[in-house]
């Protein structure tokens, strides 16, 4: 089982998201814990670079995470509007 870390700035952003998107984010975190960083069943899942991934929580909202190869740690470094996403 993977350990998922969510940064403080991400937590603050999540609090401002619509409730439905907060629930989808929670589902994504559960999937990351259980299945690891590769989430091909999530909409628009793609690799952003070495160890970096993203997917859409809905049309307008995305989440981005980082996984260092050889570890069980995943860090969610962004969740919010796709317009402001760091990619």
Secondary structure by P-SEA (a helix, b strand, c coil): cbbbbbcaaaaaaaaaccaaaaaaaaaaaaaaacccccccccccccccccccccccccccccccccccccccbbbbccccccccccc
